Amino acid sequence: MLKRLFESFLFLSRWLLAPFFLMLVAGLIELLLKAGSHLWDATIRLFSSSEANMTLLVLDLIDTTLTGALVVIVMLSVYENFVSKVDAKAHAGWPSWMGEIDFSELKLKLLSTIVAISAIKLLEAFMDVEHMGDRDLLFLVGIHLTFVLSTLAFALSERLSGHRAVDADQDGH
């Protein structure tokens, strides 16, 4: 009896994650506002900025978009993996990956997105190389390579463990 009550209490405590999801939504709204502000600045300076500066602004928008997508993936996947299952088939228009990303796949998607964001930051630095010190560039390359190697190591460990996420990715799912 006491064990069942305790287990029920622990199981119900998963709903304590709900405020975190609301905070992620707030963060997503803040990212949207920041991207809008960046776009506004880019529009104002459209004819006075160089092509390189405009490219940097667009890369920053891509970076912000990837970060926003990362927030959505984390929010929905964590909700589904730890709080409550979602029947995506019952909701036309919902992403097909809903209900199919387990915690291991989520980590791999997170790492892959971090590598993409890091690559964009590195590209931004190379495009502005005249204002970057050698030491700063070396650190950026080192950090990016660390992300790449970590992602590769995680993906390899998942493959070696026979995890279905890696197998599904090879099949094009």
Residue pairs with C-beta under 8 A, 6 or more apart in sequence:
14 82
14 83
15 83
17 78
17 79
17 82
17 83
18 83
21 75
21 78
21 79
24 71
24 74
24 75
25 75
27 71
28 68
28 71
28 72
28 75
31 64
31 67
31 68
31 71
32 68
34 64
35 61
35 64
35 65
35 68
38 57
38 60
38 61
38 64
39 61
41 57
42 49
42 54
42 57
42 58
42 61
45 53
46 54
49 57
52 127
52 128
55 127
56 124
56 127
56 128
59 120
59 123
59 124
59 127
60 124
62 120
63 117
63 120
63 121
63 124
66 113
66 116
66 117
66 120
67 117
69 113
70 110
70 113
70 114
70 117
73 101
73 106
73 109
73 110
73 113
74 106
74 110
76 86
76 95
76 98
77 101
77 103
77 106
77 109
78 106
79 86
80 86
80 98
80 99
80 101
81 101
81 102
81 103
81 106
85 99
86 94
86 98
86 99
87 99
88 94
88 95
88 96
88 98
88 99
89 99
101 109
102 165
104 158
104 163
104 165
105 165
107 154
108 151
108 154
108 155
108 158
108 165
108 166
111 147
111 150
111 151
111 154
111 155
112 151
114 147
114 151
115 144
115 147
115 148
115 151
118 143
118 144
118 147
118 148
119 144
121 140
121 144
122 140
122 141
122 144
125 132
125 136
125 137
125 140
126 137
129 137
155 166
158 165
158 166
159 166
